[in-house]
């Protein structure tokens, strides 16, 4: 993943978008600090469907008796 300064994005946006649609993402920096990522829409859709670890745990078919008891410390 390449990085580009925000000031340079304005002049190169069309190429950055073309690269993103081909699977090459770009990190946009401002004053050297990473601020945003440009990625293709298909890649974004795939990433947005991934459930969080907490949601995976909450959806597990586990009942209270299935888990071991915690030991007092």
C-alpha positions in Angstrom: 0.0 0.0 0.0 1.5 3.3 -1.0 1.3 6.6 0.9 0.6 10.0 -0.6 0.4 13.4 1.0 -3.0 15.1 0.8 -1.8 18.0 -1.2 -0.6 15.6 -3.9 -3.9 13.7 -3.9 -5.8 16.7 -5.4 -3.6 16.5 -8.6 -3.7 12.7 -8.8 -7.1 11.7 -7.7 -8.2 10.1 -11.0 -5.1 7.8 -11.0 -5.5 7.0 -7.3 -9.1 5.9 -7.9 -8.1 3.8 -11.0 -5.5 2.0 -8.9 -8.0 1.4 -6.1 -10.4 -0.2 -8.5 -7.5 -2.5 -9.5 -6.9 -3.6 -5.9 -4.0 -1.2 -5.1 -5.1 0.9 -2.1 -3.5 4.2 -1.1 -3.0 5.7 2.4 -3.5 9.5 2.4 -1.3 11.4 4.9 -1.6 14.9 6.2 1.6 16.5 7.7 3.1 13.0 7.8 0.2 11.5 9.8 -1.9 8.7 8.2 -5.5 10.1 7.9 -7.4 8.0 5.4 -7.3 5.1 2.9 -8.7 5.0 -0.6 -9.7 1.5 -1.7 -11.9 0.0 -4.3 -15.6 -0.3 -3.7 -15.6 -4.1 -4.0 -12.8 -4.4 -1.4 -14.7 -2.1 0.9 -17.9 -4.2 0.6 -15.9 -7.3 1.5 -14.4 -5.6 4.5 -17.7 -4.2 5.7 -19.3 -7.7 5.8 -16.7 -9.1 8.3 -18.3 -9.3 11.7 -16.4 -8.0 14.8 -14.9 -10.5 17.2 -17.5 -9.4 19.8 -20.4 -10.2 17.5 -18.9 -13.6 16.7 -18.7 -14.4 20.4 -22.2 -13.2 21.0 -23.6 -15.4 18.2 -21.9 -18.5 19.5 -24.3 -21.3 20.4 -23.1 -21.4 24.0 -25.2 -21.8 27.2 -24.2 -20.9 30.7 -23.5 -24.5 31.6 -21.1 -25.0 28.7 -18.4 -22.7 30.1 -16.1 -23.6 32.9 -16.4 -21.7 36.2 -13.9 -19.0 36.9 -11.6 -19.4 39.8 -11.5 -16.6 42.4 -8.2 -14.8 42.5 
